[in-house]
């Protein structure tokens, strides 16, 4: 489920983010054009599940310590 959340967040970021720099017209020398969100590696998609698992393990551990 967390892998699906990572893909969903990436796709929403691409859709709501800035346009592709190639589609911007009327650009002059010195203008700043925001870069489009691109994920070019596997690490961001692995970070979501690992962080989700760490959150579950951490909250379970804390809850167990409070009961004990």
C-alpha positions as CSV (number, residue, x, y, z in Angstrom):
1,X,0.0,0.0,0.0
2,X,2.8,2.4,0.7
3,X,4.3,1.7,-2.7
4,X,1.0,2.7,-4.2
5,X,1.0,5.8,-2.1
6,X,4.5,6.7,-3.5
7,X,3.4,6.3,-7.1
8,X,0.2,8.3,-6.4
9,X,2.2,11.1,-4.8
10,X,4.6,11.2,-7.7
11,X,1.8,11.3,-10.3
12,X,-0.1,14.0,-8.4
13,X,3.1,16.0,-8.2
14,X,3.7,15.7,-11.9
15,X,0.1,16.7,-12.8
16,X,0.0,19.7,-10.4
17,X,3.6,20.7,-10.8
18,X,5.1,23.1,-13.3
19,X,4.9,22.3,-17.0
20,X,7.7,20.8,-19.0
21,X,10.4,23.4,-19.7
22,X,10.1,22.7,-23.5
23,X,6.4,23.8,-23.5
24,X,7.1,27.3,-22.1
25,X,7.0,30.0,-24.7
26,X,8.3,33.6,-24.6
27,X,11.4,32.8,-22.7
28,X,14.3,35.3,-22.8
29,X,17.9,35.1,-21.7
30,X,18.1,35.2,-17.9
31,X,14.5,34.0,-17.3
32,X,14.0,31.3,-14.7
33,X,11.9,28.3,-15.7
34,X,10.9,25.8,-12.9
35,X,11.9,22.2,-13.6
36,X,9.4,19.5,-13.9
37,X,9.2,16.8,-11.2
38,X,11.1,13.8,-12.4
39,X,11.9,10.6,-10.5
40,X,14.9,9.0,-12.1
41,X,15.7,6.4,-9.6
42,X,14.2,3.6,-7.4
43,X,15.2,5.1,-4.0
44,X,12.2,7.5,-3.6
45,X,9.8,4.6,-4.2
46,X,11.7,2.5,-1.6
47,X,11.7,5.3,1.0
48,X,7.9,5.4,1.3
49,X,7.5,1.7,2.3
50,X,10.5,1.9,4.6
51,X,9.2,5.0,6.4
52,X,5.7,3.5,6.6
53,X,7.1,0.3,8.2
54,X,9.3,2.4,10.6
55,X,6.2,4.3,11.7
56,X,4.2,1.2,12.4
57,X,7.0,-0.5,14.3
58,X,7.7,2.7,16.3
59,X,4.1,3.2,17.3
60,X,3.7,-0.4,18.2
61,X,6.8,-0.3,20.3
62,X,5.8,2.9,22.1
63,X,2.3,1.6,22.7
64,X,3.7,-1.6,24.2
65,X,6.0,0.4,26.5
66,X,3.1,2.5,27.7
67,X,1.1,-0.6,28.6
68,X,3.9,-2.4,30.3
